[in-house]
Every structure is written in C-alpha cells, then in structure tokens.
Amino acid sequence: MAGSTNGLIAITGAAGLVGTGLRLQLREHGYRLVLLDRKPITDCSEGEQAFLVDITDQAAVTRHLAGCEAVVHLASCTTDAPWSEQVTLSIEGSISLFEAARAAGVMRVIYASSHHVVGYHPRSSVLDEHAVLKPDSRYGVGKAFGESIGAMMAYKYDMRVLAIRIGNVNTKPIDRRRMGNWISWRDLGQLVTIGITHPTLCFEVVYGISDATGRDYHNDAAYALGYRPQDRSEPFEAEVLAHDPIPATGSEQAHAPSEMTKGGAFSDNEFAGSSARLLPRLSDRKIFS
Ligand SMILES: NC(=O)c1ccc[n+]([C@@H]2O[C@H](COP(=O)([O-])OP(=O)(O)OC[C@H]3O[C@@H](n4cnc5c(N)ncnc54)[C@H](O)[C@@H]3O)[C@@H](O)[C@H]2O)c1
C-alpha cells in the first residue's frame, strides 16, 4: 500500500467482484476502508475493517458510515431478477444508503451505475452523458433509479455524487461489444478516486470505460473531471475479432437485439418487440443549448 495517508472510505457490496478489485485499487491510492456486505469478508488487509450488514438496514449503515469521507455504493441487484428483487435491493437499498450517508454526514457518494441504463440505444450510436435513458432490463431500471436519487441528493442537500455507468470491468475486453465498454481495474480505481477527491463535484454522470475512442461513448464529462484512462481497447481488437467475428449483413444474428444494441444479452432477454424499433432514432439524444 502507498501508505494509508488518505481518509476512510466505505464500500457497500465490498464482497462482490467489483468490490474485491476496488479494495486493492483504493488501498494503493492510500485509503483506509470500511467494507460493508451481507456476505462475510474474511481476508481484510491492514487498513480494512469489514462489517456484516444489509444495506436496507439504514440505522446500521448509518452507524458504520460514521467518520467516512465518502461511500462507494456497489451493493444492488446485479441480475435481471424479478421486480421485487430490484425494488428491495436496488431501489430500497439505494434509498437506505443515500439517507444513511446523509444522516452520517458522509456527503460524497460514488454510485455504481451501469451502461444498461442506456442499453436499448443502437450499438452504432456514440452516446454522451445527455443520452436519454433506455434501460434494457429491470436491472437497468433499478440502476437508473440510483442515478436519480443521486441527482436529488446532490442538488437538494449539497451532496457530491459521481454516478459511474460502468461498462464491463475486467483485465481485458472479452468480446466485440465489450470493446466499446470495457474498463480496466486501474482506470476504475482512477475514476472512483476522482469521485472521492474532486473539489467541485456536484452531480456528474460518467461512463466507466477505459479509452475506447470512437466506439460506444463520448466520455467528455469524465475527461472534464480530470480522468485520463491508462488503458485502451484498441490493442485487443484482432484478438477479439478472431473469436467474435462481425456477423454477416442480413443474418439472424445481425438482427438480434443483443447485436443491434449496447445492452447485449440483457436486450435479448424476454424481447418481444420489433427489431426495427431498435434502429437509430431522432430521440436518441436530447440536446440542450
Ligand atoms: N461487474 C461489472 O462489470 C459491472 C458492470 C456494471 C455495473 N456494475 C455494478 O457494480 C456493482 C457491483 O457489481 P459486482 O459485479 O461486483 O456484483 P456482485 O454481485 O459480484 O457483488 C454485489 C455485492 O453486493 C452485495 N449485496 C447485494 N445486496 C446487498 C444488501 N442488501 N446488503 C449488503 N450487501 C449486498 C452482495 O452480497 C455482493 O457481494 C453493482 O452495483 C453492479 O450493478 C458492475
């Protein structure tokens, strides 16, 4: 660890995939960590404390957040489970977390959103943070709710909130779709650290992607906050295309929602619509000037 010189940061959902990778990144940035999850964490390093807590238990979360300078909110439903689970974990869970943070005086939240909030946008469109929401799933709707409560908390109560629409965090992009939304661990660590430290952050939505210039997203909002990704998709393109070639024009695969949209398998799931409606539309972007 580069010395625990920085403050105390809480992570919800710390036992999961992203939490486990992020712990390492934030320790390397010198933070001490409060790890919250309903699953036990038994491998704490120096500077880490873990607590078994359900994020819907607002009073308990408030107690554990005391003294933290920011909270990274990862705990949520992470599948396209039935609505009841989205409501309990992603909606009630986020309300509980944001209210607990406010009660504990922790006025910075880094919220793990997802590219699935815009998953029904055409794969070919390049979106910025003003793109209209088009969730591809119940999961995406639950994630979008978290962005909304984050915005309200920022403007109504002076919280500082960074919503990161994470693409796919991994050591490298694993298929063509992920070429446009992959983020490396160290780039995710950098983005989260910006959320923890940026002096004038109010409410921002950024895409949690490494450098994938010209592909799915314009990440101007992240760059404006100082984000400078260290990793790029480009060098992996040949390797990816070798096992995931572009489908032939007119083929069934080319017309599948998973291929036409940014959401992949989430877009296919229970799809009973018309593929023609997934083509680019004028309403894809709202432009305010
Ligand atoms: N993995 C990715 O590439 C990716 C991409 C986009 C967004 N995200 C978001 O990042 C976050 C973490 O994703 P992940 O891949 O690590 O998921 P994960 O399923 O591996 O981890 C989620 C963790 O949250 C915990 N949790 C769930 N409900 C809880 C509750 N009520 N109380 C306490 N703990 C609870 C679970 O026990 C689990 O440890 C999620 O919000 C997810 O939507 C992840």
The ligand as an SDF file (V2000), in Angstrom:
LIG
                    3D

 44 48  0  0  0  0  0  0  0  0999 V2000
  -19.1220   -6.2510  -12.8170 N   0  0  0  0  0  0  0  0  0  0  0  0
  -19.2720   -5.3020  -13.7290 C   0  0  0  0  0  0  0  0  0  0  0  0
  -18.5500   -5.2680  -14.7430 O   0  0  0  0  0  0  0  0  0  0  0  0
  -20.3050   -4.2340  -13.5220 C   0  0  0  0  0  0  0  0  0  0  0  0
  -20.7530   -3.5100  -14.6460 C   0  0  0  0  0  0  0  0  0  0  0  0
  -21.6880   -2.5010  -14.4700 C   0  0  0  0  0  0  0  0  0  0  0  0
  -22.1370   -2.1760  -13.2030 C   0  0  0  0  0  0  0  0  0  0  0  0
  -21.7110   -2.9200  -12.1320 N   0  0  0  0  0  0  0  0  0  0  0  0
  -22.2620   -2.5550  -10.8130 C   0  0  0  0  0  0  0  0  0  0  0  0
  -21.2290   -2.6360   -9.8470 O   0  0  0  0  0  0  0  0  0  0  0  0
  -21.7590   -3.1100   -8.6160 C   0  0  0  0  0  0  0  0  0  0  0  0
  -21.0060   -4.3550   -8.1630 C   0  0  0  0  0  0  0  0  0  0  0  0
  -21.1210   -5.3550   -9.1590 O   0  0  0  0  0  0  0  0  0  0  0  0
  -20.4410   -6.7680   -8.9990 P   0  0  0  0  0  0  0  0  0  0  0  0
  -20.1640   -7.2740  -10.3540 O   0  0  0  0  0  0  0  0  0  0  0  0
  -19.3370   -6.6780   -8.0040 O   0  0  0  0  0  0  0  0  0  0  0  0
  -21.6360   -7.6050   -8.3930 O   0  0  0  0  0  0  0  0  0  0  0  0
  -21.5660   -8.8180   -7.3430 P   0  0  0  0  0  0  0  0  0  0  0  0
  -22.8880   -9.4900   -7.4600 O   0  0  0  0  0  0  0  0  0  0  0  0
  -20.3320   -9.6090   -7.5450 O   0  0  0  0  0  0  0  0  0  0  0  0
  -21.4660   -8.0820   -5.9470 O   0  0  0  0  0  0  0  0  0  0  0  0
  -22.5460   -7.4240   -5.3510 C   0  0  0  0  0  0  0  0  0  0  0  0
  -22.3240   -7.4860   -3.8570 C   0  0  0  0  0  0  0  0  0  0  0  0
  -23.3660   -6.7370   -3.2250 O   0  0  0  0  0  0  0  0  0  0  0  0
  -23.7610   -7.4580   -2.0810 C   0  0  0  0  0  0  0  0  0  0  0  0
  -25.1340   -7.0950   -1.7330 N   0  0  0  0  0  0  0  0  0  0  0  0
  -26.2270   -7.2240   -2.5300 C   0  0  0  0  0  0  0  0  0  0  0  0
  -27.3080   -6.8130   -1.8560 N   0  0  0  0  0  0  0  0  0  0  0  0
  -26.8900   -6.4310   -0.6270 C   0  0  0  0  0  0  0  0  0  0  0  0
  -27.5450   -5.9270    0.5130 C   0  0  0  0  0  0  0  0  0  0  0  0
  -28.8730   -5.7320    0.5480 N   0  0  0  0  0  0  0  0  0  0  0  0
  -26.8180   -5.6210    1.5980 N   0  0  0  0  0  0  0  0  0  0  0  0
  -25.4770   -5.8140    1.5870 C   0  0  0  0  0  0  0  0  0  0  0  0
  -24.7940   -6.3080    0.5530 N   0  0  0  0  0  0  0  0  0  0  0  0
  -25.4910   -6.6040   -0.5650 C   0  0  0  0  0  0  0  0  0  0  0  0
  -23.6520   -8.9200   -2.4650 C   0  0  0  0  0  0  0  0  0  0  0  0
  -23.5660   -9.7560   -1.3130 O   0  0  0  0  0  0  0  0  0  0  0  0
  -22.3730   -8.9100   -3.2990 C   0  0  0  0  0  0  0  0  0  0  0  0
  -21.2360   -9.1720   -2.5030 O   0  0  0  0  0  0  0  0  0  0  0  0
  -23.2280   -3.3710   -8.8560 C   0  0  0  0  0  0  0  0  0  0  0  0
  -23.9510   -2.2320   -8.4320 O   0  0  0  0  0  0  0  0  0  0  0  0
  -23.3260   -3.5350  -10.3560 C   0  0  0  0  0  0  0  0  0  0  0  0
  -24.6030   -3.1570  -10.8290 O   0  0  0  0  0  0  0  0  0  0  0  0
  -20.8190   -3.9350  -12.2800 C   0  0  0  0  0  0  0  0  0  0  0  0
  1  2  1  0
  2  3  2  0
  2  4  1  0
  4  5  1  0
  4 44  2  0
  5  6  2  0
  6  7  1  0
  7  8  2  0
  8  9  1  0
  8 44  1  0
  9 10  1  0
  9 42  1  0
 10 11  1  0
 11 12  1  0
 11 40  1  0
 12 13  1  0
 13 14  1  0
 14 15  2  0
 14 16  1  0
 14 17  1  0
 17 18  1  0
 18 19  2  0
 18 20  1  0
 18 21  1  0
 21 22  1  0
 22 23  1  0
 23 24  1  0
 23 38  1  0
 24 25  1  0
 25 26  1  0
 25 36  1  0
 26 27  1  0
 26 35  1  0
 27 28  2  0
 28 29  1  0
 29 30  1  0
 29 35  2  0
 30 31  1  0
 30 32  2  0
 32 33  1  0
 33 34  2  0
 34 35  1  0
 36 37  1  0
 36 38  1  0
 38 39  1  0
 40 41  1  0
 40 42  1  0
 42 43  1  0
M  CHG  2   8   1  16  -1
M  END
$$$$
